[in-house]
């Protein structure tokens, strides 16, 4: 049977990681993988997480399965984190939230639920979008279509083209929106643009499917939820996939959540029963450790402050690296303005280099990034900034 399976090429980003690990150049720089790193190049365990783990070990008395929806305390805390304290959809009991194996699990469970409700439904994704959106959502049976988003020539959102396409999306289709820190462009909608998009979706009956993988990495924990909370307040149905890999540093723990806003409480109860049926068929019960840590942290005023303060430092560090990179690049040459990098949010940015230039950076300077010249800004450090800037300028 298995002899019929062909050998597939390595994932482009994971392949970069392998090449980087095998590179013996002491000056090598990994700007490919989208994980947060500190100045030492390490993805740290956050202080609040470390303290919560001590408490969990001391308190845990059983390794029995969690409930199908996950830790009730974690779900309650996550809903407050996502929607705020007094959101009208939550007050109307229209929201149901479950824990999932990471943000990827949330996306896939949502796709399976949508497929049950409307087989072959059309989901519109931005050009570009996170590469894994396509297999996670498309292989569940959804029909993926595209809407314009990022203009590579101006390094900004082509909002006019985006709106023109959204105005043609048929009623009942879904549109995938990035809540903040757009992956892979770093170009985020302004509040005015979110307002405009909400107007169009409400008028046309299009359902927003919001992926929030970087809450707290853009403008702030509250600020980054503006579009999401707006949609949930105004529209009858909203799908929200959330990851805690980045803002809690729980990458390997696979902590995520899926939250849905329904038209009314009755539909919410029916939808929740279908959600749990989907997860039963996929993985039965969600993993416990990451969700338990979130439960502990968000129910402790002290640990919540420690976590929030550290997340603020991480966000500010990335923003500072963006400014430093712009200053370095613009200070070394005048032929190209890189100021757009400092105006973007989150970990990612397109440098606007050709494939040949990207390959030259890898072969001659051991600087690794995807062929699209998308970089993870968090992979930079103050010590390597001059080296990276000079190398980039050398290949322009």
C-alpha positions in Angstrom: 0.0 0.0 0.0 2.5 2.6 1.1 4.8 2.1 -1.9 2.4 4.3 -3.8 3.2 7.4 -1.7 5.8 9.7 -3.4 8.4 11.6 -1.4 7.3 15.1 -0.8 9.7 18.1 -0.6 10.4 19.5 2.8 8.2 22.4 4.1 10.0 25.6 2.9 10.2 27.2 6.3 11.1 24.0 8.2 13.7 23.3 5.5 15.2 26.7 6.3 15.5 25.7 9.9 17.3 22.6 9.0 19.7 24.4 6.7 20.3 27.0 9.4 21.0 24.4 12.0 23.6 22.8 9.8 25.3 26.1 8.9 28.7 26.5 10.7 29.0 30.2 10.0 29.3 31.9 13.5 27.5 35.0 12.0 24.5 33.1 10.8 21.1 34.7 11.3 17.7 32.9 11.2 15.0 35.3 10.0 12.8 32.5 8.7 10.9 30.8 11.5 8.0 32.7 13.0 8.8 32.2 16.7 9.7 34.9 19.2 13.3 35.0 20.2 15.2 37.2 22.6 18.5 38.9 22.0 20.3 35.7 22.8 18.4 33.9 20.0 16.4 31.9 22.5 12.6 31.4 22.7 12.3 31.9 26.5 9.8 30.5 29.0 7.9 33.5 30.2 8.2 34.2 33.9 4.5 33.9 34.6 4.4 30.6 32.8 7.3 29.2 34.9 5.5 30.3 38.1 2.2 28.8 36.9 4.0 25.5 36.1 5.2 25.3 39.7 1.7 25.8 41.0 0.3 23.3 38.6 2.7 20.6 39.7 1.9 21.2 43.3 -1.9 21.2 42.7 -2.4 18.5 40.2 -3.8 15.3 41.6 -4.8 13.4 38.5 -4.0 12.8 34.8 -7.6 12.0 33.9 -9.0 13.4 30.7 -10.1 17.0 30.6 -13.7 17.7 29.7 -14.3 17.7 25.9 -14.4 21.5 25.8 -11.3 21.8 28.0 -10.8 23.5 31.3 -13.9 25.5 32.2 -11.8 28.1 34.1 -9.5 28.5 31.1 -12.5 28.9 28.7 -14.0 31.6 31.0 -10.7 33.5 31.2 -10.0 33.2 27.5 -13.5 34.6 26.6 -12.7 37.6 28.8 -9.3 38.0 27.2 -10.9 37.9 23.7 -14.1 39.8 24.2 -13.5 42.0 27.2 -15.5 42.1 30.4 -18.9 43.2 29.1 -19.3 42.3 25.5 -22.9 42.2 24.4 -22.6 38.9 22.5 -21.3 37.2 25.7 -24.0 38.8 27.8 -26.6 37.5 25.4 -25.2 33.9 25.8 -24.5 33.8 22.0 -20.8 32.8 22.4 -19.4 29.3 22.9 -15.6 28.6 23.4 -13.6 25.4 23.5 -9.9 24.7 23.8 -8.1 23.2 20.9 -4.6 21.8 20.1 -3.1 25.2 19.2 -4.3 27.7 16.8 -4.0 25.2 14.0 -6.4 22.9 15.8 -8.8 25.8 16.2 -8.7 26.5 12.4 -9.2 22.9 11.5 -12.1 22.3 13.9 -13.8 25.5 12.6 -13.3 24.3 9.0 -14.8 20.9 9.8 -17.8 22.6 11.6 -18.4 24.9 8.6 -18.2 21.9 6.3 -20.9 20.2 8.3 -23.1 23.3 8.2 -22.6 24.1 4.6 -20.6 21.5 2.6 -18.2 23.1 0.1 -18.6 26.6 1.6 -16.5 29.3 0.1 -13.9 30.9 2.3 -12.1 34.0 1.0 -8.4 34.4 2.1 -6.1 37.4 1.7 -3.3 37.6 -0.8 -1.0 36.8 0.8 -2.0 34.8 3.9 -0.3 32.4 6.2 0.8 29.4 4.1 -0.7 26.8 6.5 -4.2 28.4 6.1 -4.5 26.6 2.8 -4.0 23.0 3.8 -5.6 23.4 7.2 -8.8 24.9 5.8 -8.9 23.7 2.2 -8.3 20.0 3.0 -11.5 20.0 5.2 -13.5 20.6 2.0 -13.9 24.3 2.0 -13.5 26.1 -1.3 -10.7 28.7 -0.9 -11.0 31.9 -2.9 -8.8 35.0 -2.7 -9.2 38.7 -2.1 -6.5 41.4 -2.7 -4.8 42.7 0.5 -1.1 43.6 0.3 0.5 45.7 -2.4 4.1 44.6 -2.7 5.0 47.7 -4.7 3.9 50.2 -2.0 4.4 47.9 1.0 0.9 48.7 2.2 -2.7 47.4 2.2 -4.5 47.9 -1.1 -7.7 48.8 0.7 -9.6 49.9 -2.4 -9.0 46.6 -4.2 -9.8 44.7 -1.0 -13.1 46.5 -0.6 -14.0 46.1 -4.3 -13.7 42.4 -4.0 -15.5 42.1 -0.6 -18.4 44.0 -2.2 -18.7 41.1 -4.7 -18.5 38.2 -2.2 -21.8 36.3 -2.2 -24.1 36.2 0.8 -23.3 33.3 3.1 -19.6 33.0 2.1 -16.9 33.5 4.8 -13.9 35.8 4.8 -10.7 35.1 6.7 -9.4 38.2 8.5 -6.2 38.5 10.6 -7.1 40.2 13.9 -3.7 41.8 14.1 -0.1 41.4 13.1 -1.0 40.1 9.6 1.1 37.0 8.7 3.1 37.3 6.5 3.0 41.1 5.7 2.8 42.8 9.1 0.3 45.3 7.5 -2.7 45.7 9.7 -6.1 47.3 9.1 -6.7 50.6 10.9 -9.8 51.1 13.1 -11.5 53.1 10.3 -10.8 50.3 7.9 -12.2 47.7 10.3 -15.3 49.9 10.6 -15.7 50.0 6.8 -15.2 46.2 6.4 -17.8 45.6 9.2 -20.3 47.8 7.3 -19.8 45.8 4.1 -19.9 42.4 5.7 -23.1 43.3 7.7 -24.8 44.6 4.5 -23.8 41.7 2.4 -24.3 38.9 4.9 -20.7 37.7 4.7 -19.4 35.8 7.8 -16.1 36.8 9.3 -13.6 34.1 10.2 -11.0 35.8 12.3 -7.6 34.3 13.0 -6.0 35.9 16.1 -2.5 34.3 16.6 -0.7 37.4 17.9 -2.9 39.2 20.5 -0.7 41.6 22.4 2.1 41.7 19.8 0.5 44.5 17.7 -0.7 47.5 19.7 -1.7 45.9 23.0 -3.9 43.2 24.4 -7.0 45.3 24.3 -6.2 47.3 21.1 -5.5 44.1 19.1 -9.1 42.9 19.5 -10.8 46.0 18.1 -11.9 44.4 14.8 -12.9 41.1 16.4 -15.0 42.7 19.1 -16.6 45.0 16.6 -17.6 42.1 14.4 -18.9 40.1 17.3 -21.1 42.9 18.5 -22.6 43.8 15.1 -22.8 40.5 13.1 -25.0 37.4 13.9 -22.2 34.9 13.2 -18.5 35.1 13.8 -15.8 32.5 13.9 -12.6 33.2 16.0 -9.5 31.0 16.1 -7.0 32.0 18.8 -3.5 30.8 19.5 -1.5 31.2 22.7 1.8 30.0 21.2 3.1 33.5 20.9 1.6 35.6 23.6 2.1 33.0 26.3 5.2 31.4 24.7 3.4 28.0 24.8 4.5 26.8 21.3 5.1 23.2 22.1 2.2 22.9 24.5 -0.3 23.4 21.6 -2.7 25.8 23.5 -5.4 27.4 21.5 -9.1 28.1 21.5 -12.0 28.2 19.1 -14.8 30.7 19.9 -18.0 31.1 17.9 -20.6 33.8 18.0 -24.1 32.5 17.0 -27.3 34.3 16.2 -29.0 33.4 19.5 -28.6 31.2 22.5 -30.6 28.3 21.0 -28.3 28.2 17.9 -25.3 28.5 20.2 -26.3 25.4 22.1 -26.8 23.4 18.9 -23.6 24.7 17.4 -21.7 23.8 20.6 -23.0 20.2 20.5 -21.7 20.0 16.9 -18.4 21.4 17.9 -17.8 18.8 20.5 -18.9 16.1 18.0 -16.3 17.4 15.6 -13.5 17.3 18.2 -14.5 13.8 19.3 -13.9 12.6 15.8 -10.6 14.4 15.4 -8.8 14.1 18.7 -11.4 13.3 21.4 -10.1 15.5 24.3 -7.9 18.6 24.2 -4.4 18.7 25.7 -4.4 19.9 29.3 -1.1 21.5 30.3 -1.1 24.7 28.3 -4.7 25.4 29.1 -4.1 24.8 32.8 -1.3 27.3 32.8 -3.5 29.9 31.1 -6.2 29.2 33.7 -3.8 29.7 36.6 -2.2 32.9 35.1 -5.5 34.6 34.2 -7.1 33.9 37.5 -4.2 35.4 39.4 -4.0 39.2 39.5 -0.3 38.9 40.3 0.6 36.5 37.5 -1.6 38.3 35.0 0.4 41.5 35.6 3.7 39.6 35.4 2.6 38.1 32.1 1.2 41.3 30.7 4.3 43.3 31.6 6.6 40.7 30.0 4.4 40.6 26.9 4.6 44.4 26.7 8.4 44.1 26.8 8.4 41.6 24.0 6.1 43.8 21.8 8.2 46.8 22.4 11.4 44.9 21.7 10.0 43.9 18.2 8.9 47.5 17.5 12.3 48.7 18.5 14.0 46.2 16.2 11.9 47.5 13.3 13.0 51.1 14.0 16.6 50.1 14.2 16.5 48.0 11.0 14.9 51.0 9.2 17.6 53.4 10.5 20.4 51.0 9.6 19.1 50.3 6.0 18.2 53.9 5.2 21.5 55.1 6.7 23.5 52.8 4.4 21.8 53.8 1.1 19.3 56.2 -0.4 18.1 54.2 -3.3 15.3 52.5 -1.4 13.2 53.6 1.5 12.6 50.9 4.1 10.5 53.1 6.4 7.5 50.8 5.9 9.1 48.2 8.2 8.6 50.5 11.2 5.0 51.1 10.4 4.1 47.4 10.4 3.2 45.3 13.4 4.0 41.9 14.8 6.9 39.7 13.8 6.8 39.7 10.0 7.7 42.0 7.1 8.4 41.7 3.4 11.8 43.3 2.5 10.9 43.4 -1.2 14.0 41.4 -2.4 14.1 39.1 -5.4 14.6 35.3 -5.0 18.1 35.7 -6.3 18.9 38.4 -3.7 17.5 36.1 -1.0 19.6 33.2 -2.1 22.7 35.4 -2.2 22.1 36.5 1.4 21.9 32.8 2.4 24.9 31.6 0.4 27.3 34.5 1.1 26.2 35.8 4.5 24.3 32.8 6.1 21.2 35.0 6.5 18.1 32.9 6.2 14.6 34.0 5.1 11.9 32.7 2.8 12.1 33.2 -0.9 9.5 35.9 -0.7 11.9 37.9 1.4 9.5 37.6 4.4 11.5 38.0 7.5 10.7 37.4 11.2 11.8 40.6 12.8 12.0 38.8 16.2 15.0 36.9 14.8 17.1 40.0 14.7 19.3 41.3 17.6 21.1 44.5 18.3 24.4 42.6 17.9 23.6 41.3 14.4 21.8 44.4 13.2 24.7 46.1 11.4 25.8 42.7 9.9 22.3 42.1 8.5 21.7 45.6 7.2 25.1 45.7 5.4 24.4 42.3 3.9 21.0 43.4 2.6 22.3 46.6 1.1 25.1 44.6 -0.6 22.6 42.6 -2.6 20.2 45.4 -3.6 
